[in-house]
Structures are given as C-alpha cells and as structure tokens.
Amino acid sequence: MYIGQTDRSIETRIKEHHQHTRLGHPDKSAVAELVVNHNHLIKFQDTWIFSTVPGYMDYLIRQAVELELHPDYEQGGWPDFVQGLETSFSSP
C-alpha cells in the first residue's frame, strides 16, 4: 500500500516512481526509497487506486484512517506527520 497525493495521472506517477527506482534515486520518490534502501518489491504493473477524495483535508483524514487500520504500514515521514496533526488538533 502506498498513500500519496498528485495532480498528475496515475500512469504518469507510476512511470515516475518506476524510473526513480530503476535509476536508484531514493531521494526523488518514497517508492524508490523503499526499494533501494529497504529491499521492498514493488509490482508496478499491479498498481490501482483504491480511494480518491475531493480535498486536502479529506485526504489527510483518509490517510490517518488507513494508517490506523494498517499499524504495520511504514512510509517514510507519514507517521510523524500524522502524529504532528494529531498534536495540532488535540484539545489543550
């Protein structure tokens, strides 16, 4: 599972992630970082969208829900980002 946001088509994003993976550029793609630095196997040909949301706040909420549903999921930076959001929106 990969959680991401883009204005480009899914085909374009997959090509970009695949290119960065092939060229060994983990600094340019979270997917490439998982392949290059953590030996993950990505099946680019089996990629599909399981959810779309209309706005950024909806995206953040959906992302938080998915991370809660999949506690073993790791994608660099997102858990810390979500934790920061939880802290920002918590009552004093």
Protein Blocks (a to p, Z undefined) as FASTA:
>chain_A
ZZdddfbdfklmmmmmmmmmmnopaklofklmmmmmnopacdfklgccfbdcfbfklmmm
mmmmmmmmmmmbccehjlmmmmmmmmmmpcZZ
